Amino acid sequence: MNQNAGSGGTRLPVRTKAIYALGDHTINLGLASMLFVYPFFLTDIAGISAGLAGLVPLVGRVADAISDPLMGRFSDRTTWKAGRRRPFFLIGMVPFGLSFAALWWDTSVFDERSAAHFYMALYVVFSLSTTVVAVPYLAIIPEMTGSYDERTSLNAWRAVGAIFGALLAAAAIQPLAGYFGGGAAGYQQAGLLAGLWIMAVWPFVYRVTFERPTQGPAADTSLLESIQSLVRHAAFVRLTGVYILGRIAIDLTSTMFLYYFTWWLGRPEDFPITLGVFLLCVALAMPMWNAVARRVDKHMIFLMGVASWIVSQAGLLLAEPDWPRFWIFLGAAIGGVGYAAADMIPWSMLGEVVDEDELNTGQRREGVYFGLFMFLRKLGGASAVAIALWVLGLTGYVGGEGVTGQSEQTLTTIRVLTAAVPAGFVALAGVVAWNFPITRARHAEIVAALAERHANAGR
């Protein structure tokens, strides 16, 4: 394809968007598995206490978070012939897939503490491998298209790929484990198959992606100076707050969801179905929000999504074990429509923030921006999940196969951590998003000013 196709206002081919979306499909397959299934695997399959299990993702994701801005900075300054971003897809795909598979290894021969240390070490490797592919993958979006609307479209395709990755995590890991006999050995086989799939798609993503042939110079300041500059960028600080608050909410709900269905509703078999309804509605809502975003400023789309998402969280809090399944599924559908906007829009808005930074500084720093964005998001989410599991442990949660019930205190905690606390974070995200400064009109001014600067530089 013409590598200049996405650099201005023209549309990227559908084939390019669809194959590009496979990248986030695998990233989200890995990350969603760590949220939806892995905490339950650690407590109820591997037999690790809830408090200790919470430290496993915390250690891994802190390492991941720290590596994100470093990886972004490194890709910004890479000068390989194949590009600044794309070569990392091929470099990182094998350790990414293999480390995911290893995370489900049977550790029944270890004692509890040794098993926890084993999983912590593997989680760190998995997290660092994810960073190698994920940061360049996201940072390449502003390079593939400079259009305000086309970035929304590309992010919508990416988000749909991510949703189907999450759907695969929710609908396949547990059933595959059961197909292979259940227990630790079954999860080990399921993890291996998923790891192989994770590796398979990246050569295709590499082939369809491209980088802008002409762009602003890469950052010539140190990483610390770049980060200090970013935290003084008001629009970036606002957008980061919006995204972190939303992601903490979804991380908490995702982590507690299987506990919620298993112990509060008493219908663990409804977990993959409900999650499937939620994710399917997210995917179906993406084209709608993408169309609306062509007429409405992006932060307003986010606020619309927040309203729908909060309604769903209220339903989770009020739900009783004897409620008909229909009402649970309906709540999931409403939440999916809202979450679609709340997840897609901030990533699209980040491209405009990067453009404003180039106008202000004369440097092109997608990698540092996307890396720091991911660093703060992962640190916030990991801390929230670790605290939630620690609190769950304090209530006397009992894991392991054969357990038939939990205390009233534990059940109440599961409900609150699944629904009420995340709803509070979602509401705060809406407050921060109100009156976001980079509107469609403001971005048009930024693009015009950058075009004039580049034209003058080329004379």
ChimeraX attribute file (.defattr): number of C-alpha atoms within 10 A of each C-alpha:
attribute: neighborCount
match mode: 1-to-1
recipient: residues
	/A:1	10
	/A:2	7
	/A:3	14
	/A:4	17
	/A:5	16
	/A:6	23
	/A:7	21
	/A:8	17
	/A:9	14
	/A:10	13
	/A:11	16
	/A:12	21
	/A:13	11
	/A:14	12
	/A:15	10
	/A:16	17
	/A:17	20
	/A:18	17
	/A:19	22
	/A:20	26
	/A:21	22
	/A:22	24
	/A:23	28
	/A:24	27
	/A:25	25
	/A:26	31
	/A:27	23
	/A:28	24
	/A:29	27
	/A:30	26
	/A:31	21
	/A:32	23
	/A:33	25
	/A:34	21
	/A:35	25
	/A:36	26
	/A:37	20
	/A:38	22
	/A:39	25
	/A:40	23
	/A:41	21
	/A:42	24
	/A:43	21
	/A:44	20
	/A:45	21
	/A:46	26
	/A:47	21
	/A:48	22
	/A:49	21
	/A:50	25
	/A:51	19
	/A:52	19
	/A:53	28
	/A:54	27
	/A:55	22
	/A:56	24
	/A:57	25
	/A:58	24
	/A:59	19
	/A:60	21
	/A:61	25
	/A:62	21
	/A:63	20
	/A:64	25
	/A:65	25
	/A:66	19
	/A:67	22
	/A:68	31
	/A:69	26
	/A:70	19
	/A:71	23
	/A:72	29
	/A:73	27
	/A:74	17
	/A:75	27
	/A:76	23
	/A:77	16
	/A:78	15
	/A:79	12
	/A:80	11
	/A:81	7
	/A:82	11
	/A:83	16
	/A:84	20
	/A:85	30
	/A:86	24
	/A:87	18
	/A:88	21
	/A:89	23
	/A:90	15
	/A:91	14
	/A:92	19
	/A:93	23
	/A:94	17
	/A:95	18
	/A:96	26
	/A:97	26
	/A:98	20
	/A:99	22
	/A:100	29
	/A:101	24
	/A:102	19
	/A:103	23
	/A:104	23
	/A:105	21
	/A:106	18
	/A:107	18
	/A:108	13
	/A:109	8
	/A:110	12
	/A:111	11
	/A:112	17
	/A:113	13
	/A:114	12
	/A:115	20
	/A:116	23
	/A:117	14
	/A:118	16
	/A:119	23
	/A:120	21
	/A:121	15
	/A:122	21
	/A:123	25
	/A:124	21
	/A:125	22
	/A:126	25
	/A:127	26
	/A:128	25
	/A:129	23
	/A:130	24
	/A:131	29
	/A:132	26
	/A:133	25
	/A:134	26
	/A:135	30
	/A:136	27
	/A:137	23
	/A:138	23
	/A:139	25
	/A:140	21
	/A:141	26
	/A:142	24
	/A:143	24
	/A:144	23
	/A:145	25
	/A:146	20
	/A:147	21
	/A:148	23
	/A:149	20
	/A:150	23
	/A:151	28
	/A:152	25
	/A:153	25
	/A:154	26
	/A:155	26
	/A:156	28
	/A:157	26
	/A:158	23
	/A:159	26
	/A:160	27
	/A:161	26
	/A:162	25
	/A:163	25
	/A:164	24
	/A:165	26
	/A:166	27
	/A:167	25
	/A:168	22
	/A:169	24
	/A:170	25
	/A:171	17
	/A:172	17
	/A:173	25
	/A:174	21
	/A:175	16
	/A:176	19
	/A:177	19
	/A:178	16
	/A:179	13
	/A:180	16
	/A:181	13
	/A:182	17
	/A:183	17
	/A:184	20
	/A:185	19
	/A:186	21
	/A:187	26
	/A:188	21
	/A:189	24
	/A:190	22
	/A:191	28
	/A:192	20
	/A:193	15
	/A:194	22
	/A:195	25
	/A:196	17
	/A:197	14
	/A:198	26
	/A:199	20
	/A:200	14
	/A:201	18
	/A:202	24
	/A:203	14
	/A:204	15
	/A:205	23
	/A:206	19
	/A:207	12
	/A:208	16
	/A:209	20
	/A:210	25
	/A:211	21
	/A:212	20
	/A:213	11
	/A:214	10
	/A:215	14
	/A:216	17
	/A:217	13
	/A:218	19
	/A:219	20
	/A:220	13
	/A:221	11
	/A:222	10
	/A:223	16
	/A:224	9
	/A:225	10
	/A:226	17
	/A:227	17
	/A:228	11
	/A:229	13
	/A:230	19
	/A:231	14
	/A:232	10
	/A:233	15
	/A:234	13
	/A:235	21
	/A:236	21
	/A:237	14
	/A:238	17
	/A:239	22
	/A:240	24
	/A:241	20
	/A:242	26
	/A:243	25
	/A:244	24
	/A:245	22
	/A:246	27
	/A:247	23
	/A:248	24
	/A:249	27
	/A:250	22
	/A:251	23
	/A:252	25
	/A:253	28
	/A:254	21
	/A:255	25
	/A:256	28
	/A:257	27
	/A:258	26
	/A:259	23
	/A:260	26
	/A:261	20
	/A:262	16
	/A:263	19
	/A:264	22
	/A:265	18
	/A:266	15
	/A:267	14
	/A:268	16
	/A:269	11
	/A:270	17
	/A:271	20
	/A:272	22
	/A:273	16
	/A:274	22
	/A:275	23
	/A:276	23
	/A:277	22
	/A:278	24
	/A:279	28
	/A:280	19
	/A:281	21
	/A:282	27
	/A:283	22
	/A:284	14
	/A:285	20
	/A:286	25
	/A:287	16
	/A:288	14
	/A:289	25
	/A:290	25
	/A:291	13
	/A:292	13
	/A:293	22
	/A:294	15
	/A:295	10
	/A:296	14
	/A:297	16
	/A:298	27
	/A:299	26
	/A:300	19
	/A:301	20
	/A:302	26
	/A:303	22
	/A:304	17
	/A:305	25
	/A:306	26
	/A:307	18
	/A:308	20
	/A:309	27
	/A:310	23
	/A:311	16
	/A:312	23
	/A:313	25
	/A:314	15
	/A:315	19
	/A:316	22
	/A:317	18
	/A:318	11
	/A:319	17
	/A:320	13
	/A:321	12
	/A:322	8
	/A:323	11
	/A:324	10
	/A:325	12
	/A:326	10
	/A:327	13
	/A:328	18
	/A:329	18
	/A:330	16
	/A:331	22
	/A:332	27
	/A:333	25
	/A:334	23
	/A:335	27
	/A:336	28
	/A:337	27
	/A:338	27
	/A:339	30
	/A:340	30
	/A:341	30
	/A:342	28
	/A:343	20
	/A:344	26
	/A:345	26
	/A:346	22
	/A:347	22
	/A:348	22
	/A:349	23
	/A:350	23
	/A:351	26
	/A:352	26
	/A:353	22
	/A:354	24
	/A:355	23
	/A:356	24
	/A:357	22
	/A:358	21
	/A:359	17
	/A:360	12
	/A:361	13
	/A:362	16
	/A:363	18
	/A:364	22
	/A:365	27
	/A:366	30
	/A:367	30
	/A:368	27
	/A:369	26
	/A:370	26
	/A:371	28
	/A:372	26
	/A:373	24
	/A:374	26
	/A:375	24
	/A:376	20
	/A:377	21
	/A:378	24
	/A:379	19
	/A:380	20
	/A:381	25
	/A:382	26
	/A:383	18
	/A:384	19
	/A:385	26
	/A:386	23
	/A:387	17
	/A:388	22
	/A:389	25
	/A:390	19
	/A:391	19
	/A:392	22
	/A:393	19
	/A:394	13
	/A:395	18
	/A:396	13
	/A:397	22
	/A:398	19
	/A:399	22
	/A:400	16
	/A:401	12
	/A:402	7
	/A:403	9
	/A:404	9
	/A:405	15
	/A:406	15
	/A:407	13
	/A:408	11
	/A:409	13
	/A:410	21
	/A:411	19
	/A:412	15
	/A:413	19
	/A:414	28
	/A:415	24
	/A:416	18
	/A:417	24
	/A:418	27
	/A:419	25
	/A:420	21
	/A:421	17
	/A:422	24
	/A:423	25
	/A:424	15
	/A:425	20
	/A:426	28
	/A:427	19
	/A:428	16
	/A:429	26
	/A:430	23
	/A:431	13
	/A:432	19
	/A:433	21
	/A:434	14
	/A:435	10
	/A:436	16
	/A:437	15
	/A:438	18
	/A:439	18
	/A:440	18
	/A:441	9
	/A:442	12
	/A:443	18
	/A:444	15
	/A:445	13
	/A:446	21
	/A:447	19
	/A:448	11
	/A:449	14
	/A:450	20
	/A:451	13
	/A:452	12
	/A:453	14
	/A:454	14
	/A:455	10
	/A:456	9
	/A:457	8
	/A:458	7
	/A:459	5
